């Protein structure tokens, strides 16, 4: 039986969980994992029961980077083949950012190199307080190139430069201070804290969340006035949804009690 790089798709109370399943390899990224994540993300986008997508890792680590066996093949590939290989991971990052639902990384242990890139590509990162983050590619004469466009949007230029040129590992607390991590929870309560956090997302109106994420990232390509106009369009679209009308009705009924 072939290895399942990502455990089968599951959805529970609106929460889709995608579990990296190579614990003996510290959940190292290989092409099978990238392909499986893409397929599961596409399924979640069409799943009307889904409200949020969670990416986590089986075993001690979230993801410690690229698979060394596949890295060894780099020297034998042509430039065109190397570009195609790199774009496969880049396309996964694009799918996460353009996905209609929030994509949340649950990070324990190590999130390094491509693994740190995968976490950074997610909309929200929940980390255990003993987790480690870093882009150590420079030590191998390599470049964390595929994550750079996202990293520049999440931290300052000054911080991004130090992270990728020094290649040091940093703690979850330091990663939060930089803006790479959303929340840090103690190791002994991490599972419960993360569960409570995700349950809140599982109850959010799907249409409102989809429109919110889409507008936020669309603003990257718009000037201020264009952003205001686009905001008005999204505002009107949200008002017309059944979820919004029902939400307003419940609010008014409660305020009149």
C-alpha atoms as an extended CHARMM CRD file, in Angstrom:
* protein
*
       257  EXT
         1         1  UNK       CA              0.0000000000        0.0000000000        0.0000000000  PROA      1               0.0000000000
         2         2  UNK       CA              1.3870000000        3.4080000000       -0.9760000000  PROA      2               0.0000000000
         3         3  UNK       CA              2.0660000000        5.9830000000        1.7010000000  PROA      3               0.0000000000
         4         4  UNK       CA             -0.6690000000        8.5340000000        2.3790000000  PROA      4               0.0000000000
         5         5  UNK       CA              1.2600000000       11.8070000000        2.4830000000  PROA      5               0.0000000000
         6         6  UNK       CA             -1.8640000000       13.5150000000        3.8430000000  PROA      6               0.0000000000
         7         7  UNK       CA             -4.5120000000       11.6670000000        5.8390000000  PROA      7               0.0000000000
         8         8  UNK       CA             -7.9850000000       11.3810000000        4.2690000000  PROA      8               0.0000000000
         9         9  UNK       CA            -10.2190000000       14.4480000000        4.1570000000  PROA      9               0.0000000000
        10        10  UNK       CA            -12.4390000000       14.8630000000        7.2140000000  PROA      10              0.0000000000
        11        11  UNK       CA            -14.9800000000       17.5310000000        8.1950000000  PROA      11              0.0000000000
        12        12  UNK       CA            -16.5020000000       17.8660000000       11.6580000000  PROA      12              0.0000000000
        13        13  UNK       CA            -18.7310000000       20.7570000000       12.7520000000  PROA      13              0.0000000000
        14        14  UNK       CA            -17.5520000000       22.8150000000        9.8040000000  PROA      14              0.0000000000
        15        15  UNK       CA            -13.8400000000       22.1300000000       10.4650000000  PROA      15              0.0000000000
        16        16  UNK       CA            -11.9190000000       20.4090000000        7.6520000000  PROA      16              0.0000000000
        17        17  UNK       CA             -8.7230000000       18.8110000000        8.9510000000  PROA      17              0.0000000000
        18        18  UNK       CA             -5.7930000000       18.0030000000        6.6640000000  PROA      18              0.0000000000
        19        19  UNK       CA             -3.0840000000       16.0780000000        8.5140000000  PROA      19              0.0000000000
        20        20  UNK       CA              0.4260000000       15.7650000000        7.0770000000  PROA      20              0.0000000000
        21        21  UNK       CA              1.2150000000       12.0790000000        7.4390000000  PROA      21              0.0000000000
        22        22  UNK       CA              4.9540000000       11.4700000000        7.1840000000  PROA      22              0.0000000000
        23        23  UNK       CA              5.9230000000       11.5280000000       10.8770000000  PROA      23              0.0000000000
        24        24  UNK       CA              8.9920000000        9.3600000000       10.3210000000  PROA      24              0.0000000000
        25        25  UNK       CA             10.2470000000       12.0300000000        7.8760000000  PROA      25              0.0000000000
        26        26  UNK       CA              9.2070000000       14.9160000000       10.1680000000  PROA      26              0.0000000000
        27        27  UNK       CA              6.3850000000       15.4580000000        7.6610000000  PROA      27              0.0000000000
        28        28  UNK       CA              8.8390000000       16.5200000000        4.9730000000  PROA      28              0.0000000000
        29        29  UNK       CA              7.1800000000       17.9500000000        1.8790000000  PROA      29              0.0000000000
        30        30  UNK       CA              7.2270000000       15.8040000000       -1.2450000000  PROA      30              0.0000000000
        31        31  UNK       CA              5.2890000000       16.0070000000       -4.4780000000  PROA      31              0.0000000000
        32        32  UNK       CA              2.6860000000       13.5290000000       -3.2370000000  PROA      32              0.0000000000
        33        33  UNK       CA              1.9900000000       15.7540000000       -0.2240000000  PROA      33              0.0000000000
        34        34  UNK       CA              1.7050000000       18.8770000000       -2.3740000000  PROA      34              0.0000000000
        35        35  UNK       CA             -0.6850000000       17.1370000000       -4.7750000000  PROA      35              0.0000000000
        36        36  UNK       CA             -2.8080000000       15.7530000000       -1.9530000000  PROA      36              0.0000000000
        37        37  UNK       CA             -3.0820000000       19.1360000000       -0.2110000000  PROA      37              0.0000000000
        38        38  UNK       CA             -4.1580000000       20.7790000000       -3.4590000000  PROA      38              0.0000000000
        39        39  UNK       CA             -6.8350000000       18.1450000000       -4.0450000000  PROA      39              0.0000000000
        40        40  UNK       CA             -8.1860000000       18.4270000000       -0.4930000000  PROA      40              0.0000000000
        41        41  UNK       CA             -8.2470000000       22.2350000000       -0.6880000000  PROA      41              0.0000000000
        42        42  UNK       CA            -10.2440000000       22.0690000000       -3.9080000000  PROA      42              0.0000000000
        43        43  UNK       CA            -12.7060000000       19.6910000000       -2.2570000000  PROA      43              0.0000000000
        44        44  UNK       CA            -13.0940000000       21.9720000000        0.7760000000  PROA      44              0.0000000000
        45        45  UNK       CA            -13.7940000000       24.9660000000       -1.4660000000  PROA      45              0.0000000000
        46        46  UNK       CA            -16.8820000000       23.1740000000       -2.8270000000  PROA      46              0.0000000000
        47        47  UNK       CA            -17.9530000000       21.6540000000        0.4960000000  PROA      47              0.0000000000
        48        48  UNK       CA            -20.9020000000       23.6960000000        1.7750000000  PROA      48              0.0000000000
        49        49  UNK       CA            -20.5380000000       22.0730000000        5.1850000000  PROA      49              0.0000000000
        50        50  UNK       CA            -16.9980000000       23.4410000000        5.5370000000  PROA      50              0.0000000000
        51        51  UNK       CA            -16.2940000000       26.7060000000        7.3740000000  PROA      51              0.0000000000
        52        52  UNK       CA            -12.5360000000       26.5170000000        7.9640000000  PROA      52              0.0000000000
        53        53  UNK       CA             -9.5950000000       24.3890000000        6.8030000000  PROA      53              0.0000000000
        54        54  UNK       CA             -6.9290000000       23.2270000000        9.2580000000  PROA      54              0.0000000000
        55        55  UNK       CA             -3.4780000000       21.9660000000        8.2850000000  PROA      55              0.0000000000
        56        56  UNK       CA             -1.6160000000       20.0750000000       10.9810000000  PROA      56              0.0000000000
        57        57  UNK       CA              1.1140000000       17.4660000000       11.2410000000  PROA      57              0.0000000000
        58        58  UNK       CA              1.0710000000       13.9430000000       12.6180000000  PROA      58              0.0000000000
        59        59  UNK       CA              3.8130000000       13.1690000000       15.1240000000  PROA      59              0.0000000000
        60        60  UNK       CA              6.2120000000       15.5640000000       16.8410000000  PROA      60              0.0000000000
        61        61  UNK       CA              6.6240000000       18.1410000000       14.0740000000  PROA      61              0.0000000000
        62        62  UNK       CA              4.4430000000       20.2550000000       11.8290000000  PROA      62              0.0000000000
        63        63  UNK       CA              6.8010000000       20.0540000000        8.8470000000  PROA      63              0.0000000000
        64        64  UNK       CA             10.5950000000       20.2320000000        8.8150000000  PROA      64              0.0000000000
        65        65  UNK       CA             11.0330000000       21.1880000000        5.1460000000  PROA      65              0.0000000000
        66        66  UNK       CA             11.5070000000       19.5180000000        1.8040000000  PROA      66              0.0000000000
        67        67  UNK       CA             12.0740000000       15.7990000000        1.3620000000  PROA      67              0.0000000000
        68        68  UNK       CA             15.8340000000       15.2080000000        1.0980000000  PROA      68              0.0000000000
        69        69  UNK       CA             15.3730000000       12.3740000000       -1.3530000000  PROA      69              0.0000000000
        70        70  UNK       CA             13.6320000000       14.7240000000       -3.7710000000  PROA      70              0.0000000000
        71        71  UNK       CA             16.1620000000       17.4800000000       -3.0810000000  PROA      71              0.0000000000
        72        72  UNK       CA             18.9350000000       15.1720000000       -4.2810000000  PROA      72              0.0000000000
        73        73  UNK       CA             17.3100000000       15.1340000000       -7.7050000000  PROA      73              0.0000000000
        74        74  UNK       CA             17.6960000000       18.9120000000       -8.1500000000  PROA      74              0.0000000000
        75        75  UNK       CA             21.2010000000       18.6100000000       -9.5890000000  PROA      75              0.0000000000
        76        76  UNK       CA             19.9500000000       16.3190000000      -12.3470000000  PROA      76              0.0000000000
        77        77  UNK       CA             17.0830000000       18.5680000000      -13.4540000000  PROA      77              0.0000000000
        78        78  UNK       CA             17.2360000000       21.1840000000      -16.1880000000  PROA      78              0.0000000000
        79        79  UNK       CA             16.3910000000       24.8150000000      -15.4120000000  PROA      79              0.0000000000
        80        80  UNK       CA             12.9280000000       24.3760000000      -16.9200000000  PROA      80              0.0000000000
        81        81  UNK       CA             12.3120000000       21.2600000000      -14.8410000000  PROA      81              0.0000000000
        82        82  UNK       CA             13.4900000000       23.0290000000      -11.6780000000  PROA      82              0.0000000000
        83        83  UNK       CA             11.1320000000       25.9370000000      -12.3680000000  PROA      83              0.0000000000
        84        84  UNK       CA              8.2330000000       23.5450000000      -12.9150000000  PROA      84              0.0000000000
        85        85  UNK       CA              9.0730000000       21.7090000000       -9.6810000000  PROA      85              0.0000000000
        86        86  UNK       CA              9.2750000000       24.9590000000       -7.6880000000  PROA      86              0.0000000000
        87        87  UNK       CA              6.0300000000       26.2590000000       -9.1530000000  PROA      87              0.0000000000
        88        88  UNK       CA              4.2290000000       23.1680000000       -7.8760000000  PROA      88              0.0000000000
        89        89  UNK       CA              4.8220000000       24.3140000000       -4.2880000000  PROA      89              0.0000000000
        90        90  UNK       CA              4.1900000000       27.9250000000       -5.2550000000  PROA      90              0.0000000000
        91        91  UNK       CA              0.8290000000       26.9370000000       -6.7050000000  PROA      91              0.0000000000
        92        92  UNK       CA             -0.0820000000       25.3510000000       -3.3620000000  PROA      92              0.0000000000
        93        93  UNK       CA              0.6340000000       28.6710000000       -1.6200000000  PROA      93              0.0000000000
        94        94  UNK       CA             -1.5400000000       30.4630000000       -4.1780000000  PROA      94              0.0000000000
        95        95  UNK       CA             -4.3700000000       27.9890000000       -3.6020000000  PROA      95              0.0000000000
        96        96  UNK       CA             -4.2080000000       28.6270000000        0.1460000000  PROA      96              0.0000000000
        97        97  UNK       CA             -4.3000000000       32.4040000000       -0.2430000000  PROA      97              0.0000000000
        98        98  UNK       CA             -7.0570000000       32.3180000000       -2.8820000000  PROA      98              0.0000000000
        99        99  UNK       CA             -9.0750000000       29.6610000000       -1.0580000000  PROA      99              0.0000000000
       100       100  UNK       CA            -12.5420000000       30.9470000000       -0.1000000000  PROA      100             0.0000000000
       101       101  UNK       CA            -12.2550000000       29.6780000000        3.4810000000  PROA      101             0.0000000000
       102       102  UNK       CA             -9.7600000000       30.5680000000        6.2070000000  PROA      102             0.0000000000
       103       103  UNK       CA             -6.8270000000       28.1520000000        6.1990000000  PROA      103             0.0000000000
       104       104  UNK       CA             -5.2870000000       27.6940000000        9.6470000000  PROA      104             0.0000000000
       105       105  UNK       CA             -1.9740000000       26.0350000000       10.4960000000  PROA      105             0.0000000000
       106       106  UNK       CA             -1.6510000000       24.2150000000       13.8180000000  PROA      106             0.0000000000
       107       107  UNK       CA              2.0730000000       24.1530000000       14.5450000000  PROA      107             0.0000000000
       108       108  UNK       CA              3.8940000000       21.9960000000       17.0610000000  PROA      108             0.0000000000
       109       109  UNK       CA              7.5350000000       21.0170000000       16.9890000000  PROA      109             0.0000000000
       110       110  UNK       CA              9.4290000000       22.2640000000       13.9590000000  PROA      110             0.0000000000
       111       111  UNK       CA              8.1520000000       24.3530000000       11.0630000000  PROA      111             0.0000000000
       112       112  UNK       CA             11.2980000000       24.8740000000        9.0220000000  PROA      112             0.0000000000
       113       113  UNK       CA             12.1850000000       25.8200000000        5.4260000000  PROA      113             0.0000000000
       114       114  UNK       CA              9.2870000000       24.6950000000        3.2120000000  PROA      114             0.0000000000
       115       115  UNK       CA              7.3710000000       23.7570000000        6.3500000000  PROA      115             0.0000000000
       116       116  UNK       CA              7.6970000000       27.2890000000        7.6610000000  PROA      116             0.0000000000
       117       117  UNK       CA              6.6870000000       28.4890000000        4.2150000000  PROA      117             0.0000000000
       118       118  UNK       CA              3.5610000000       26.3170000000        4.3600000000  PROA      118             0.0000000000
       119       119  UNK       CA              2.6140000000       27.7650000000        7.7440000000  PROA      119             0.0000000000
       120       120  UNK       CA              3.3510000000       31.3080000000        6.5630000000  PROA      120             0.0000000000
       121       121  UNK       CA              1.0830000000       30.7930000000        3.5460000000  PROA      121             0.0000000000
       122       122  UNK       CA             -1.8530000000       30.0660000000        5.8480000000  PROA      122             0.0000000000
       123       123  UNK       CA             -4.2260000000       32.8400000000        6.9320000000  PROA      123             0.0000000000
       124       124  UNK       CA             -3.8410000000       32.0830000000       10.6290000000  PROA      124             0.0000000000
       125       125  UNK       CA             -1.1110000000       30.2440000000       12.5560000000  PROA      125             0.0000000000
       126       126  UNK       CA             -1.7490000000       28.7290000000       15.9870000000  PROA      126             0.0000000000
       127       127  UNK       CA              1.4880000000       27.5670000000       17.6150000000  PROA      127             0.0000000000
       128       128  UNK       CA              2.4850000000       25.5950000000       20.6570000000  PROA      128             0.0000000000
       129       129  UNK       CA              4.8340000000       27.5900000000       22.8520000000  PROA      129             0.0000000000
       130       130  UNK       CA              7.6730000000       25.1240000000       22.2700000000  PROA      130             0.0000000000
       131       131  UNK       CA              7.3920000000       25.2340000000       18.4570000000  PROA      131             0.0000000000
       132       132  UNK       CA             10.2800000000       26.4340000000       16.2870000000  PROA      132             0.0000000000
       133       133  UNK       CA             10.1200000000       28.4080000000       13.0590000000  PROA      133             0.0000000000
       134       134  UNK       CA             12.7410000000       29.3350000000       10.5010000000  PROA      134             0.0000000000
       135       135  UNK       CA             13.9350000000       29.6130000000        6.9150000000  PROA      135             0.0000000000
       136       136  UNK       CA             17.3600000000       27.8910000000        7.0860000000  PROA      136             0.0000000000
       137       137  UNK       CA             17.7050000000       27.4280000000        3.3160000000  PROA      137             0.0000000000
       138       138  UNK       CA             20.6550000000       29.8440000000        3.1550000000  PROA      138             0.0000000000
       139       139  UNK       CA             22.8080000000       27.3400000000        5.0630000000  PROA      139             0.0000000000
       140       140  UNK       CA             22.4640000000       24.9570000000        2.0970000000  PROA      140             0.0000000000
       141       141  UNK       CA             23.1960000000       27.6310000000       -0.4640000000  PROA      141             0.0000000000
       142       142  UNK       CA             19.4770000000       27.6770000000       -1.2300000000  PROA      142             0.0000000000
       143       143  UNK       CA             16.8070000000       30.4240000000       -1.1760000000  PROA      143             0.0000000000
       144       144  UNK       CA             13.3390000000       30.3780000000        0.4790000000  PROA      144             0.0000000000
       145       145  UNK       CA             12.0980000000       31.8480000000       -2.7760000000  PROA      145             0.0000000000
       146       146  UNK       CA              8.5420000000       30.5260000000       -2.9890000000  PROA      146             0.0000000000
       147       147  UNK       CA              7.4730000000       32.0020000000        0.3420000000  PROA      147             0.0000000000
       148       148  UNK       CA              9.0900000000       35.4050000000       -0.1740000000  PROA      148             0.0000000000
       149       149  UNK       CA              6.0410000000       37.1020000000       -1.7180000000  PROA      149             0.0000000000
       150       150  UNK       CA              3.9180000000       36.0930000000        1.2800000000  PROA      150             0.0000000000
       151       151  UNK       CA              6.6070000000       36.8140000000        3.8810000000  PROA      151             0.0000000000
       152       152  UNK       CA              6.9820000000       40.3900000000        2.6010000000  PROA      152             0.0000000000
       153       153  UNK       CA              3.2610000000       40.9000000000        3.2220000000  PROA      153             0.0000000000
       154       154  UNK       CA              3.3480000000       39.5630000000        6.7830000000  PROA      154             0.0000000000
       155       155  UNK       CA              6.4580000000       41.1490000000        8.2860000000  PROA      155             0.0000000000
       156       156  UNK       CA              8.4920000000       44.2730000000        7.6120000000  PROA      156             0.0000000000
       157       157  UNK       CA             11.2150000000       44.3050000000        4.9560000000  PROA      157             0.0000000000
       158       158  UNK       CA             13.8190000000       44.6530000000        7.7050000000  PROA      158             0.0000000000
       159       159  UNK       CA             12.5070000000       41.5920000000        9.5570000000  PROA      159             0.0000000000
       160       160  UNK       CA             12.0900000000       39.5270000000        6.3980000000  PROA      160             0.0000000000
       161       161  UNK       CA             15.6730000000       40.2050000000        5.3340000000  PROA      161             0.0000000000
       162       162  UNK       CA             17.1140000000       39.0320000000        8.6430000000  PROA      162             0.0000000000
       163       163  UNK       CA             14.9110000000       35.9220000000        8.7110000000  PROA      163             0.0000000000
       164       164  UNK       CA             15.9380000000       34.6860000000        5.2640000000  PROA      164             0.0000000000
       165       165  UNK       CA             19.5930000000       35.7940000000        5.2270000000  PROA      165             0.0000000000
       166       166  UNK       CA             20.5690000000       34.6210000000        8.7090000000  PROA      166             0.0000000000
       167       167  UNK       CA             18.4250000000       31.4990000000        8.5220000000  PROA      167             0.0000000000
       168       168  UNK       CA             18.1250000000       31.1960000000       12.3010000000  PROA      168             0.0000000000
       169       169  UNK       CA             15.4650000000       29.2100000000       14.1050000000  PROA      169             0.0000000000
       170       170  UNK       CA             13.1490000000       31.3420000000       16.2250000000  PROA      170             0.0000000000
       171       171  UNK       CA             10.7230000000       30.5130000000       19.0100000000  PROA      171             0.0000000000
       172       172  UNK       CA              6.9590000000       30.6220000000       18.6870000000  PROA      172             0.0000000000
       173       173  UNK       CA              6.9130000000       33.7170000000       20.9030000000  PROA      173             0.0000000000
       174       174  UNK       CA              9.4200000000       35.5360000000       18.6930000000  PROA      174             0.0000000000
       175       175  UNK       CA              7.5030000000       34.4380000000       15.5900000000  PROA      175             0.0000000000
       176       176  UNK       CA              4.3390000000       35.9530000000       17.0660000000  PROA      176             0.0000000000
       177       177  UNK       CA              6.1410000000       39.2210000000       17.8380000000  PROA      177             0.0000000000
       178       178  UNK       CA              7.2640000000       39.3810000000       14.1970000000  PROA      178             0.0000000000
       179       179  UNK       CA              3.7810000000       38.6760000000       12.8340000000  PROA      179             0.0000000000
       180       180  UNK       CA              4.3480000000       35.1330000000       11.5850000000  PROA      180             0.0000000000
       181       181  UNK       CA              2.1480000000       33.5610000000       14.2660000000  PROA      181             0.0000000000
       182       182  UNK       CA             -1.3650000000       34.5750000000       15.3020000000  PROA      182             0.0000000000
       183       183  UNK       CA             -1.6700000000       32.9040000000       18.7100000000  PROA      183             0.0000000000
       184       184  UNK       CA              0.7010000000       30.9710000000       20.9860000000  PROA      184             0.0000000000
       185       185  UNK       CA             -0.7430000000       28.4500000000       23.4490000000  PROA      185             0.0000000000
       186       186  UNK       CA              1.0120000000       26.4870000000       26.2240000000  PROA      186             0.0000000000
       187       187  UNK       CA              2.0550000000       22.9830000000       25.2170000000  PROA      187             0.0000000000
       188       188  UNK       CA             -0.0230000000       21.3010000000       27.9250000000  PROA      188             0.0000000000
       189       189  UNK       CA             -3.2480000000       23.0790000000       26.8840000000  PROA      189             0.0000000000
       190       190  UNK       CA             -2.5260000000       23.4710000000       23.1630000000  PROA      190             0.0000000000
       191       191  UNK       CA             -4.9860000000       20.8410000000       21.9490000000  PROA      191             0.0000000000
       192       192  UNK       CA             -7.8690000000       22.2620000000       23.9930000000  PROA      192             0.0000000000
       193       193  UNK       CA             -7.0250000000       25.8940000000       23.2370000000  PROA      193             0.0000000000
       194       194  UNK       CA             -6.8040000000       25.1810000000       19.5130000000  PROA      194             0.0000000000
       195       195  UNK       CA            -10.0700000000       23.2210000000       19.5990000000  PROA      195             0.0000000000
       196       196  UNK       CA            -11.9060000000       26.1160000000       21.2370000000  PROA      196             0.0000000000
       197       197  UNK       CA            -10.4400000000       28.5860000000       18.7410000000  PROA      197             0.0000000000
       198       198  UNK       CA            -11.4400000000       26.4480000000       15.7560000000  PROA      198             0.0000000000
       199       199  UNK       CA            -14.9430000000       25.8340000000       17.0740000000  PROA      199             0.0000000000
       200       200  UNK       CA            -15.5940000000       29.5700000000       16.9360000000  PROA      200             0.0000000000
       201       201  UNK       CA            -14.6550000000       29.5970000000       13.2510000000  PROA      201             0.0000000000
       202       202  UNK       CA            -16.8060000000       26.5530000000       12.6270000000  PROA      202             0.0000000000
       203       203  UNK       CA            -19.8590000000       28.6040000000       13.6320000000  PROA      203             0.0000000000
       204       204  UNK       CA            -19.1710000000       31.6530000000       11.4670000000  PROA      204             0.0000000000
       205       205  UNK       CA            -21.5200000000       32.3790000000        8.5220000000  PROA      205             0.0000000000
       206       206  UNK       CA            -19.7920000000       30.9780000000        5.4530000000  PROA      206             0.0000000000
       207       207  UNK       CA            -20.7670000000       33.7500000000        3.0300000000  PROA      207             0.0000000000
       208       208  UNK       CA            -19.5430000000       36.5370000000        5.3240000000  PROA      208             0.0000000000
       209       209  UNK       CA            -16.2010000000       34.8330000000        5.9430000000  PROA      209             0.0000000000
       210       210  UNK       CA            -15.6760000000       34.0800000000        2.2410000000  PROA      210             0.0000000000
       211       211  UNK       CA            -16.3670000000       37.6920000000        1.2490000000  PROA      211             0.0000000000
       212       212  UNK       CA            -14.1750000000       39.0410000000        4.0530000000  PROA      212             0.0000000000
       213       213  UNK       CA            -11.1210000000       36.9760000000        3.1030000000  PROA      213             0.0000000000
       214       214  UNK       CA            -11.5520000000       37.7080000000       -0.6030000000  PROA      214             0.0000000000
       215       215  UNK       CA            -11.7870000000       41.4670000000       -0.0980000000  PROA      215             0.0000000000
       216       216  UNK       CA             -8.8520000000       41.6280000000        2.3070000000  PROA      216             0.0000000000
       217       217  UNK       CA             -6.4500000000       40.0370000000       -0.1700000000  PROA      217             0.0000000000
       218       218  UNK       CA             -7.9180000000       41.8210000000       -3.2110000000  PROA      218             0.0000000000
       219       219  UNK       CA             -6.8070000000       45.1030000000       -1.6520000000  PROA      219             0.0000000000
       220       220  UNK       CA             -3.1820000000       44.1720000000       -2.4410000000  PROA      220             0.0000000000
       221       221  UNK       CA             -3.7980000000       45.1550000000       -6.0660000000  PROA      221             0.0000000000
       222       222  UNK       CA             -5.9770000000       48.2520000000       -5.5110000000  PROA      222             0.0000000000
       223       223  UNK       CA             -5.2600000000       51.8450000000       -4.6270000000  PROA      223             0.0000000000
       224       224  UNK       CA             -7.1440000000       53.5010000000       -1.7720000000  PROA      224             0.0000000000
       225       225  UNK       CA            -10.1050000000       54.7870000000       -3.7770000000  PROA      225             0.0000000000
       226       226  UNK       CA            -10.4500000000       51.5150000000       -5.6680000000  PROA      226             0.0000000000
       227       227  UNK       CA            -10.3710000000       49.6830000000       -2.3340000000  PROA      227             0.0000000000
       228       228  UNK       CA            -13.2110000000       51.8010000000       -0.9700000000  PROA      228             0.0000000000
       229       229  UNK       CA            -15.3150000000       51.1700000000       -4.0740000000  PROA      229             0.0000000000
       230       230  UNK       CA            -14.6210000000       47.4510000000       -3.9430000000  PROA      230             0.0000000000
       231       231  UNK       CA            -15.5420000000       47.4830000000       -0.2580000000  PROA      231             0.0000000000
       232       232  UNK       CA            -18.8990000000       49.0540000000       -1.1140000000  PROA      232             0.0000000000
       233       233  UNK       CA            -19.5780000000       46.3070000000       -3.6520000000  PROA      233             0.0000000000
       234       234  UNK       CA            -18.7680000000       43.5840000000       -1.1310000000  PROA      234             0.0000000000
       235       235  UNK       CA            -20.8390000000       45.3660000000        1.5150000000  PROA      235             0.0000000000
       236       236  UNK       CA            -23.8570000000       45.3370000000       -0.8000000000  PROA      236             0.0000000000
       237       237  UNK       CA            -23.2790000000       41.6930000000       -1.7390000000  PROA      237             0.0000000000
       238       238  UNK       CA            -23.1670000000       40.7190000000        1.9180000000  PROA      238             0.0000000000
       239       239  UNK       CA            -26.3750000000       42.6120000000        2.6920000000  PROA      239             0.0000000000
       240       240  UNK       CA            -28.1960000000       40.6220000000        0.0310000000  PROA      240             0.0000000000
       241       241  UNK       CA            -27.2210000000       37.2340000000        1.4710000000  PROA      241             0.0000000000
       242       242  UNK       CA            -29.7070000000       35.1060000000        3.4000000000  PROA      242             0.0000000000
       243       243  UNK       CA            -27.1670000000       34.7410000000        6.2180000000  PROA      243             0.0000000000
       244       244  UNK       CA            -26.9390000000       38.5100000000        6.6940000000  PROA      244             0.0000000000
       245       245  UNK       CA            -30.6970000000       39.0160000000        6.5940000000  PROA      245             0.0000000000
       246       246  UNK       CA            -31.1730000000       36.2520000000        9.1580000000  PROA      246             0.0000000000
       247       247  UNK       CA            -28.4100000000       37.6750000000       11.3370000000  PROA      247             0.0000000000
       248       248  UNK       CA            -29.9570000000       41.1530000000       11.3050000000  PROA      248             0.0000000000
       249       249  UNK       CA            -33.3760000000       39.6890000000       12.1130000000  PROA      249             0.0000000000
       250       250  UNK       CA            -31.9980000000       37.8000000000       15.1280000000  PROA      250             0.0000000000
       251       251  UNK       CA            -30.1440000000       40.9060000000       16.3330000000  PROA      251             0.0000000000
       252       252  UNK       CA            -33.2560000000       43.0800000000       16.1450000000  PROA      252             0.0000000000
       253       253  UNK       CA            -35.3780000000       40.4730000000       17.9120000000  PROA      253             0.0000000000
       254       254  UNK       CA            -32.8280000000       40.2130000000       20.7060000000  PROA      254             0.0000000000
       255       255  UNK       CA            -32.4880000000       44.0000000000       21.0880000000  PROA      255             0.0000000000
       256       256  UNK       CA            -36.2680000000       44.3270000000       21.4330000000  PROA      256             0.0000000000
       257       257  UNK       CA            -36.5440000000       41.7520000000       24.1970000000  PROA      257             0.0000000000
